[in-house]
Amino acid sequence: LSIATNPIVDHPASSIAFLGAIHGDLHLGNVLVERAFRRPNHYSIIDFALARRGLLGFDHAYLELALLLTSLPDGIEPHRLLNILSAVDREGDNEGMNRVAVQDVGLVDACRDIRAGTENWRASVEPNRKDSTEAQLYLCRIAAGLNWTNKPLPASRRKLALAYAADAATKYLQRFDEAQLAAYIGASGHNTSRPVDSDALNWAEIWLQLQGFDD
């Protein structure tokens, strides 16, 4: 691992980037599991055409969303996906699981296992940078969600991917910039069910902060 000091966004928690080799297209079709012997943790990863040096955590987010998009039935509304993500975040909280459809319980467990991988890495490699690593993981989920939103998928699937990105963006702001989140929803509280006042958004500033959406 190496540490880059280039800011991701203008926020102290995101002032460094944790970089390494990433697959770049880690979906279920690129993970081969040996079924004949069913040995624990015996699998192969294929298709490294998009492999590159990038943000650690992106592969996990990309795989997590690929799992959700592949497993959830066609035509569902985003709230079902958001209930899954809420339960994933609230491990050990039965209230969160109460809103998850029975057939989605396995997805909650699978997503928790994926995220446990990033947490185990953080605890062993960067135990003193919890805020920075957490910020990067949120940003990776936003990036993965937008990536899937722009794929040639049915509109219902792209809608779920966009909801995934929006959920990560909201949680990022709740965790690191509550004032900005309040400004975005046009209120002093966090009632995210209210429509965003687009006139209140400074799109020019956003464009500059994101460096014109370049690489």
VMD Tcl script that draws the C-alpha trace (Angstrom):
set ca {
  {0.00 0.00 0.00}
  {1.04 3.56 -0.54}
  {-0.45 6.79 0.72}
  {-1.22 9.68 -1.63}
  {-1.61 13.16 -0.23}
  {-3.79 14.51 -3.05}
  {-7.19 15.59 -1.72}
  {-10.23 13.67 -2.92}
  {-12.56 16.41 -1.76}
  {-11.99 19.49 0.34}
  {-12.55 17.83 3.69}
  {-10.01 16.77 6.36}
  {-11.38 13.21 6.50}
  {-10.77 12.83 2.77}
  {-7.42 14.59 2.52}
  {-5.56 11.36 1.78}
  {-6.21 8.44 -0.52}
  {-5.50 4.78 0.17}
  {-4.32 3.39 -3.16}
  {-3.49 -0.05 -4.46}
  {-4.18 -2.54 -7.22}
  {-7.89 -2.89 -8.02}
  {-9.73 -5.20 -10.40}
  {-12.00 -2.48 -11.78}
  {-14.86 -4.75 -12.88}
  {-15.45 -7.10 -9.96}
  {-18.96 -8.45 -10.54}
  {-20.34 -11.95 -9.95}
  {-19.51 -13.07 -13.48}
  {-15.82 -12.50 -12.80}
  {-15.74 -14.59 -9.62}
  {-15.57 -18.35 -10.23}
  {-16.41 -20.68 -7.35}
  {-15.47 -24.34 -7.39}
  {-18.70 -26.26 -6.79}
  {-17.39 -29.83 -7.03}
  {-15.52 -29.83 -3.73}
  {-16.92 -26.71 -2.05}
  {-13.73 -25.92 -0.22}
  {-14.00 -22.82 1.99}
  {-12.72 -19.62 0.38}
  {-11.74 -21.45 -2.81}
  {-12.50 -19.21 -5.76}
  {-10.85 -17.59 -8.77}
  {-11.09 -14.03 -10.09}
  {-10.91 -13.55 -13.86}
  {-10.90 -10.74 -16.47}
  {-8.32 -8.19 -15.39}
  {-8.73 -6.02 -18.50}
  {-9.70 -3.00 -16.37}
  {-7.24 -3.67 -13.55}
  {-5.29 -0.60 -12.51}
  {-3.99 1.35 -9.56}
  {-6.90 2.99 -7.83}
  {-8.82 3.62 -4.62}
  {-8.97 0.65 -2.28}
  {-12.57 -0.13 -1.48}
  {-13.90 0.50 -4.98}
  {-13.86 -3.21 -5.84}
  {-15.83 -4.00 -2.67}
  {-18.46 -1.37 -3.45}
  {-18.69 -2.44 -7.09}
  {-19.11 -6.10 -6.12}
  {-21.67 -5.24 -3.43}
  {-23.83 -3.29 -5.86}
  {-23.42 -5.96 -8.56}
  {-24.70 -8.53 -6.06}
  {-27.71 -6.36 -5.21}
  {-28.59 -5.59 -8.82}
  {-28.25 -9.24 -9.83}
  {-30.24 -10.64 -6.91}
  {-33.12 -8.19 -6.53}
  {-36.12 -8.79 -8.82}
  {-36.90 -6.53 -11.75}
  {-39.10 -3.51 -11.26}
  {-38.74 -3.04 -7.51}
  {-38.69 0.43 -6.00}
  {-35.46 1.80 -4.51}
  {-36.80 1.75 -0.95}
  {-36.31 -2.04 -0.86}
  {-32.63 -1.63 -1.68}
  {-32.31 1.23 0.80}
  {-33.83 -0.93 3.55}
  {-31.14 -3.54 2.86}
  {-28.37 -0.94 3.07}
  {-29.82 0.47 6.29}
  {-29.82 -3.00 7.85}
  {-26.25 -3.60 6.66}
  {-25.16 -0.44 8.48}
  {-27.04 -1.38 11.65}
  {-25.59 -4.78 12.39}
  {-27.01 -6.19 15.61}
  {-29.99 -3.82 15.46}
  {-33.20 -5.82 15.04}
  {-35.15 -2.68 14.16}
  {-33.17 -2.35 10.95}
  {-33.86 -5.97 9.99}
  {-37.58 -5.52 10.58}
  {-37.82 -3.44 7.40}
  {-35.98 -5.99 5.25}
  {-38.03 -8.40 3.13}
  {-37.60 -12.01 4.22}
  {-36.12 -12.97 0.85}
  {-33.48 -10.24 1.22}
  {-32.00 -11.39 4.54}
  {-29.26 -13.32 2.73}
  {-28.31 -10.17 0.82}
  {-27.86 -8.30 4.10}
  {-25.50 -11.02 5.36}
  {-23.56 -11.07 2.08}
  {-23.10 -7.29 2.08}
  {-21.97 -7.38 5.69}
  {-19.38 -10.01 4.77}
  {-18.09 -7.83 1.92}
  {-17.80 -4.82 4.22}
  {-16.13 -6.94 6.90}
  {-13.28 -7.40 4.46}
  {-12.65 -3.65 4.26}
  {-12.99 -3.29 8.03}
  {-10.49 -6.09 8.66}
  {-8.06 -4.35 6.30}
  {-8.55 -1.00 8.05}
  {-8.13 -2.47 11.52}
  {-4.89 -4.24 10.59}
  {-3.29 -1.67 8.26}
  {-4.73 1.73 9.21}
  {-6.05 1.42 12.79}
  {-5.59 5.14 13.47}
  {-7.26 6.46 10.32}
  {-10.86 5.33 10.79}
  {-12.35 8.64 9.61}
  {-10.22 8.81 6.48}
  {-10.83 5.20 5.49}
  {-14.55 5.51 6.20}
  {-14.75 8.63 4.05}
  {-12.99 6.85 1.19}
  {-15.37 3.88 1.38}
  {-18.39 6.19 1.13}
  {-16.85 7.92 -1.87}
  {-16.09 4.56 -3.48}
  {-19.75 3.57 -3.09}
  {-20.81 6.82 -4.73}
  {-18.43 6.14 -7.61}
  {-19.58 2.53 -7.99}
  {-23.23 3.60 -7.96}
  {-22.68 6.22 -10.64}
  {-20.67 3.73 -12.68}
  {-23.54 1.24 -12.70}
  {-26.06 4.04 -13.33}
  {-24.31 4.79 -16.62}
  {-24.27 1.20 -17.87}
  {-26.70 0.05 -20.60}
  {-29.10 -1.52 -18.10}
  {-32.89 -1.40 -17.83}
  {-34.11 1.87 -16.35}
  {-35.26 0.13 -13.16}
  {-31.73 -1.20 -12.56}
  {-30.10 2.15 -13.22}
  {-32.58 3.70 -10.79}
  {-31.43 1.28 -8.09}
  {-27.79 2.06 -8.83}
  {-28.48 5.78 -8.54}
  {-30.26 5.19 -5.23}
  {-27.18 3.30 -4.01}
  {-24.96 6.26 -4.89}
  {-27.37 8.75 -3.32}
  {-27.54 6.72 -0.12}
  {-23.75 6.72 0.16}
  {-23.59 10.46 -0.56}
  {-26.20 11.20 2.09}
  {-24.42 9.08 4.69}
  {-21.10 10.72 3.79}
  {-22.57 14.17 4.45}
  {-24.33 13.02 7.61}
  {-21.01 11.71 8.89}
  {-18.70 14.49 7.77}
  {-20.67 17.61 6.79}
  {-24.13 17.89 8.32}
  {-24.33 21.61 7.55}
  {-23.89 21.00 3.84}
  {-26.48 18.23 3.89}
  {-28.94 20.60 5.55}
  {-28.25 23.18 2.85}
  {-28.83 20.62 0.13}
  {-32.26 19.62 1.43}
  {-33.21 23.23 2.10}
  {-33.83 22.76 5.83}
  {-31.98 22.84 9.12}
  {-32.88 19.21 9.88}
  {-32.20 15.99 8.04}
  {-35.59 15.20 6.57}
  {-34.28 13.71 3.37}
  {-37.81 13.00 2.17}
  {-38.15 16.68 1.30}
  {-37.35 17.59 -2.30}
  {-34.04 19.26 -2.97}
  {-34.29 22.94 -3.85}
  {-32.20 22.95 -7.02}
  {-32.02 26.75 -7.00}
  {-30.17 26.58 -3.68}
  {-27.41 24.38 -5.06}
  {-24.31 26.13 -6.24}
  {-23.64 23.98 -9.29}
  {-20.62 26.01 -10.34}
  {-18.99 25.33 -6.98}
  {-19.82 21.62 -7.19}
  {-18.32 21.48 -10.68}
  {-15.09 23.01 -9.40}
  {-14.91 20.74 -6.35}
  {-15.29 17.68 -8.56}
  {-12.74 19.05 -11.04}
  {-15.19 18.92 -13.90}
  {-15.91 15.24 -13.28}
  {-12.56 14.28 -14.79}
  {-10.77 11.02 -13.99}
}
mol new
graphics top color blue
foreach p $ca { graphics top sphere $p radius 0.5 }
foreach p [lrange $ca 0 end-1] q [lrange $ca 1 end] { graphics top cylinder $p $q radius 0.2 }
display resetview
